[in-house]
Amino acid sequence: MSLKLRGHRVTVESVADRWRIDDEWWRGRPVSRMYYECLVDRGLRVMVFRDLVTGEWYQQKP
C-alpha cells in the first residue's frame, strides 16, 4: 500500500495502530472515522483516516 504525501508516493511499511471514532450521532452530520498510524518508507509516522460516512481518505495534520 502507498500514500501520497506532498505530491510524492511513499510506501507504507506497517500500521502501528488503528482505532475507530463514532461521535455526534445525534446531530445531522455524525462523525464516523477509522484512523491509522502508519510507518512509511522514509522513517516517518503518518496519521491518516477514512471518513466512514463519505468513504474519503484524509491525512491528519499534526
A tleap script that builds the chain and sets N, CA, C and O, in Angstrom:
source leaprc.protein.ff14SB
mol = sequence {
  NMET SER LEU LYS LEU ARG GLY HIE ARG VAL
  THR VAL GLU SER VAL ALA ASP ARG TRP ARG
  ILE ASP ASP GLU TRP TRP ARG GLY ARG PRO
  VAL SER ARG MET TYR TYR GLU CYS LEU VAL
  ASP ARG GLY LEU ARG VAL MET VAL PHE ARG
  ASP LEU VAL THR GLY GLU TRP TYR GLN GLN
  LYS CPRO
}
set mol.1.N position { 0.850 -1.164 0.000 }
set mol.1.CA position { 0.000 0.000 0.000 }
set mol.1.C position { 0.898 1.230 0.000 }
set mol.1.O position { 2.010 1.195 0.527 }
set mol.2.N position { 0.420 2.302 -0.584 }
set mol.2.CA position { 1.183 3.542 -0.607 }
set mol.2.C position { 0.266 4.719 -0.299 }
set mol.2.O position { -0.957 4.633 -0.412 }
set mol.3.N position { 0.899 5.818 0.093 }
set mol.3.CA position { 0.208 7.076 0.370 }
set mol.3.C position { 0.837 8.171 -0.474 }
set mol.3.O position { 2.018 8.110 -0.818 }
set mol.4.N position { 0.046 9.156 -0.798 }
set mol.4.CA position { 0.586 10.318 -1.498 }
set mol.4.C position { 0.756 11.433 -0.475 }
set mol.4.O position { -0.223 11.922 0.087 }
set mol.5.N position { 2.017 11.838 -0.232 }
set mol.5.CA position { 2.331 12.891 0.721 }
set mol.5.C position { 3.078 14.005 0.018 }
set mol.5.O position { 4.131 13.773 -0.575 }
set mol.6.N position { 2.542 15.206 0.079 }
set mol.6.CA position { 3.172 16.362 -0.549 }
set mol.6.C position { 3.536 16.108 -2.007 }
set mol.6.O position { 4.586 16.542 -2.482 }
set mol.7.N position { 2.665 15.408 -2.701 }
set mol.7.CA position { 2.872 15.158 -4.117 }
set mol.7.C position { 3.741 13.964 -4.451 }
set mol.7.O position { 3.968 13.682 -5.628 }
set mol.8.N position { 4.241 13.245 -3.432 }
set mol.8.CA position { 5.110 12.085 -3.654 }
set mol.8.C position { 4.484 10.837 -3.061 }
set mol.8.O position { 3.852 10.890 -2.007 }
set mol.9.N position { 4.661 9.726 -3.735 }
set mol.9.CA position { 4.175 8.444 -3.223 }
set mol.9.C position { 5.198 7.865 -2.252 }
set mol.9.O position { 6.395 7.850 -2.540 }
set mol.10.N position { 4.726 7.392 -1.106 }
set mol.10.CA position { 5.576 6.712 -0.135 }
set mol.10.C position { 4.941 5.362 0.186 }
set mol.10.O position { 3.718 5.226 0.191 }
set mol.11.N position { 5.774 4.380 0.449 }
set mol.11.CA position { 5.298 3.038 0.757 }
set mol.11.C position { 5.002 2.911 2.251 }
set mol.11.O position { 5.812 3.309 3.088 }
set mol.12.N position { 3.844 2.357 2.573 }
set mol.12.CA position { 3.501 2.082 3.965 }
set mol.12.C position { 4.176 0.773 4.347 }
set mol.12.O position { 3.867 -0.280 3.789 }
set mol.13.N position { 5.106 0.843 5.310 }
set mol.13.CA position { 5.814 -0.353 5.752 }
set mol.13.C position { 5.006 -1.140 6.780 }
set mol.13.O position { 5.037 -2.370 6.792 }
set mol.14.N position { 4.286 -0.428 7.638 }
set mol.14.CA position { 3.441 -1.117 8.624 }
set mol.14.C position { 2.425 -0.140 9.193 }
set mol.14.O position { 2.562 1.077 9.068 }
set mol.15.N position { 1.412 -0.704 9.818 }
set mol.15.CA position { 0.411 0.083 10.534 }
set mol.15.C position { 0.682 -0.137 12.011 }
set mol.15.O position { 0.507 -1.244 12.521 }
set mol.16.N position { 1.114 0.926 12.707 }
set mol.16.CA position { 1.488 0.821 14.109 }
set mol.16.C position { 0.263 0.745 15.023 }
set mol.16.O position { 0.304 0.109 16.076 }
set mol.17.N position { -0.824 1.399 14.611 }
set mol.17.CA position { -2.027 1.425 15.444 }
set mol.17.C position { -3.214 1.779 14.570 }
set mol.17.O position { -3.063 2.375 13.503 }
set mol.18.N position { -4.396 1.403 15.036 }
set mol.18.CA position { -5.628 1.802 14.355 }
set mol.18.C position { -6.741 1.858 15.379 }
set mol.18.O position { -6.739 1.110 16.357 }
set mol.19.N position { -7.696 2.754 15.149 }
set mol.19.CA position { -8.829 2.879 16.048 }
set mol.19.C position { -9.972 3.556 15.318 }
set mol.19.O position { -9.785 4.207 14.291 }
set mol.20.N position { -11.159 3.385 15.875 }
set mol.20.CA position { -12.365 3.940 15.259 }
set mol.20.C position { -12.993 4.962 16.199 }
set mol.20.O position { -13.017 4.783 17.417 }
set mol.21.N position { -13.498 6.034 15.606 }
set mol.21.CA position { -14.204 7.088 16.338 }
set mol.21.C position { -15.622 7.182 15.766 }
set mol.21.O position { -15.801 7.360 14.561 }
set mol.22.N position { -16.603 7.064 16.622 }
set mol.22.CA position { -18.009 7.297 16.260 }
set mol.22.C position { -18.537 8.315 17.256 }
set mol.22.O position { -18.613 8.037 18.453 }
set mol.23.N position { -18.906 9.504 16.763 }
set mol.23.CA position { -19.291 10.584 17.658 }
set mol.23.C position { -20.357 11.444 16.993 }
set mol.23.O position { -20.569 11.373 15.782 }
set mol.24.N position { -21.000 12.230 17.779 }
set mol.24.CA position { -22.016 13.186 17.332 }
set mol.24.C position { -23.117 12.528 16.498 }
set mol.24.O position { -23.621 13.119 15.543 }
set mol.25.N position { -23.479 11.314 16.865 }
set mol.25.CA position { -24.518 10.571 16.149 }
set mol.25.C position { -25.877 11.246 16.274 }
set mol.25.O position { -26.773 10.987 15.470 }
set mol.26.N position { -26.038 12.097 17.263 }
set mol.26.CA position { -27.312 12.767 17.486 }
set mol.26.C position { -27.490 13.998 16.604 }
set mol.26.O position { -28.584 14.558 16.540 }
set mol.27.N position { -26.442 14.420 15.933 }
set mol.27.CA position { -26.514 15.602 15.061 }
set mol.27.C position { -26.851 15.197 13.629 }
set mol.27.O position { -26.925 14.012 13.303 }
set mol.28.N position { -27.047 16.177 12.806 }
set mol.28.CA position { -27.368 15.920 11.403 }
set mol.28.C position { -26.207 15.327 10.620 }
set mol.28.O position { -26.416 14.633 9.625 }
set mol.29.N position { -24.968 15.601 11.073 }
set mol.29.CA position { -23.772 15.092 10.388 }
set mol.29.C position { -22.910 14.332 11.393 }
set mol.29.O position { -22.016 14.915 12.007 }
set mol.30.N position { -23.171 13.041 11.566 }
set mol.30.CA position { -22.380 12.270 12.529 }
set mol.30.C position { -20.929 12.119 12.066 }
set mol.30.O position { -20.628 12.223 10.877 }
set mol.31.N position { -20.043 11.873 13.023 }
set mol.31.CA position { -18.632 11.636 12.750 }
set mol.31.C position { -18.366 10.153 12.933 }
set mol.31.O position { -18.588 9.603 14.011 }
set mol.32.N position { -17.894 9.514 11.889 }
set mol.32.CA position { -17.528 8.108 11.947 }
set mol.32.C position { -16.256 7.949 11.127 }
set mol.32.O position { -16.274 8.072 9.903 }
set mol.33.N position { -15.136 7.670 11.827 }
set mol.33.CA position { -13.830 7.618 11.172 }
set mol.33.C position { -13.025 6.427 11.649 }
set mol.33.O position { -13.135 5.998 12.798 }
set mol.34.N position { -12.221 5.907 10.752 }
set mol.34.CA position { -11.251 4.868 11.078 }
set mol.34.C position { -9.874 5.477 10.897 }
set mol.34.O position { -9.514 5.893 9.796 }
set mol.35.N position { -9.098 5.531 11.980 }
set mol.35.CA position { -7.765 6.142 11.979 }
set mol.35.C position { -6.686 5.065 11.874 }
set mol.35.O position { -6.838 3.960 12.396 }
set mol.36.N position { -5.591 5.410 11.185 }
set mol.36.CA position { -4.436 4.517 11.045 }
set mol.36.C position { -3.161 5.316 11.280 }
set mol.36.O position { -2.955 6.365 10.671 }
set mol.37.N position { -2.308 4.815 12.166 }
set mol.37.CA position { -0.979 5.396 12.347 }
set mol.37.C position { -0.027 4.528 11.539 }
set mol.37.O position { 0.215 3.374 11.890 }
set mol.38.N position { 0.513 5.077 10.460 }
set mol.38.CA position { 1.325 4.312 9.515 }
set mol.38.C position { 2.798 4.672 9.625 }
set mol.38.O position { 3.148 5.831 9.847 }
set mol.39.N position { 3.644 3.687 9.472 }
set mol.39.CA position { 5.078 3.901 9.344 }
set mol.39.C position { 5.395 3.770 7.865 }
set mol.39.O position { 5.101 2.745 7.250 }
set mol.40.N position { 5.999 4.810 7.294 }
set mol.40.CA position { 6.264 4.819 5.859 }
set mol.40.C position { 7.756 4.677 5.589 }
set mol.40.O position { 8.575 4.763 6.503 }
set mol.41.N position { 8.098 4.460 4.326 }
set mol.41.CA position { 9.463 4.103 3.934 }
set mol.41.C position { 10.513 5.174 4.209 }
set mol.41.O position { 11.707 4.886 4.126 }
set mol.42.N position { 10.118 6.360 4.522 }
set mol.42.CA position { 11.091 7.418 4.818 }
set mol.42.C position { 11.308 7.582 6.321 }
set mol.42.O position { 11.880 8.580 6.759 }
set mol.43.N position { 10.857 6.616 7.105 }
set mol.43.CA position { 11.031 6.667 8.544 }
set mol.43.C position { 10.056 7.589 9.255 }
set mol.43.O position { 10.256 7.922 10.423 }
set mol.44.N position { 9.018 7.997 8.572 }
set mol.44.CA position { 8.029 8.911 9.139 }
set mol.44.C position { 6.833 8.154 9.683 }
set mol.44.O position { 6.485 7.075 9.202 }
set mol.45.N position { 6.215 8.739 10.693 }
set mol.45.CA position { 4.919 8.269 11.180 }
set mol.45.C position { 3.870 9.206 10.609 }
set mol.45.O position { 3.969 10.424 10.757 }
set mol.46.N position { 2.880 8.643 9.966 }
set mol.46.CA position { 1.841 9.429 9.308 }
set mol.46.C position { 0.490 8.948 9.809 }
set mol.46.O position { 0.229 7.746 9.859 }
set mol.47.N position { -0.370 9.894 10.181 }
set mol.47.CA position { -1.703 9.566 10.640 }
set mol.47.C position { -2.688 9.858 9.513 }
set mol.47.O position { -2.753 10.980 9.012 }
set mol.48.N position { -3.446 8.851 9.121 }
set mol.48.CA position { -4.480 9.035 8.107 }
set mol.48.C position { -5.793 8.498 8.657 }
set mol.48.O position { -5.810 7.673 9.571 }
set mol.49.N position { -6.886 8.977 8.087 }
set mol.49.CA position { -8.179 8.421 8.479 }
set mol.49.C position { -9.109 8.359 7.288 }
set mol.49.O position { -8.994 9.125 6.331 }
set mol.50.N position { -10.032 7.423 7.382 }
set mol.50.CA position { -11.079 7.294 6.372 }
set mol.50.C position { -12.382 7.743 7.001 }
set mol.50.O position { -12.780 7.253 8.058 }
set mol.51.N position { -13.039 8.677 6.340 }
set mol.51.CA position { -14.365 9.109 6.755 }
set mol.51.C position { -15.326 7.997 6.339 }
set mol.51.O position { -15.548 7.782 5.148 }
set mol.52.N position { -15.892 7.297 7.309 }
set mol.52.CA position { -16.749 6.149 7.006 }
set mol.52.C position { -18.127 6.562 6.508 }
set mol.52.O position { -18.887 5.722 6.027 }
set mol.53.N position { -18.457 7.841 6.615 }
set mol.53.CA position { -19.730 8.351 6.086 }
set mol.53.C position { -19.600 8.599 4.590 }
set mol.53.O position { -20.476 8.215 3.815 }
set mol.54.N position { -18.494 9.250 4.176 }
set mol.54.CA position { -18.312 9.614 2.765 }
set mol.54.C position { -17.407 8.650 2.002 }
set mol.54.O position { -17.466 8.582 0.774 }
set mol.55.N position { -16.564 7.899 2.731 }
set mol.55.CA position { -15.612 6.994 2.086 }
set mol.55.C position { -14.305 7.671 1.689 }
set mol.55.O position { -13.421 7.016 1.138 }
set mol.56.N position { -14.166 8.959 1.957 }
set mol.56.CA position { -12.966 9.715 1.594 }
set mol.56.C position { -11.829 9.477 2.593 }
set mol.56.O position { -12.065 9.198 3.768 }
set mol.57.N position { -10.576 9.593 2.094 }
set mol.57.CA position { -9.375 9.466 2.912 }
set mol.57.C position { -8.751 10.833 3.137 }
set mol.57.O position { -8.788 11.691 2.256 }
set mol.58.N position { -8.169 11.039 4.339 }
set mol.58.CA position { -7.528 12.294 4.691 }
set mol.58.C position { -6.261 12.025 5.503 }
set mol.58.O position { -6.139 10.994 6.164 }
set mol.59.N position { -5.331 12.962 5.441 }
set mol.59.CA position { -4.174 12.914 6.325 }
set mol.59.C position { -4.476 13.801 7.522 }
set mol.59.O position { -4.890 14.949 7.363 }
set mol.60.N position { -4.268 13.263 8.726 }
set mol.60.CA position { -4.444 14.033 9.942 }
set mol.60.C position { -3.266 14.967 10.103 }
set mol.60.O position { -2.120 14.517 10.093 }
set mol.61.N position { -3.512 16.228 10.248 }
set mol.61.CA position { -2.442 17.204 10.430 }
set mol.61.C position { -1.927 17.126 11.867 }
set mol.61.O position { -2.707 16.952 12.804 }
set mol.62.N position { -0.587 17.257 12.038 }
set mol.62.CA position { -0.024 17.179 13.407 }
set mol.62.C position { -0.430 18.346 14.275 }
set mol.62.O position { -0.036 18.415 15.439 }
savepdb mol mol.pdb
quit
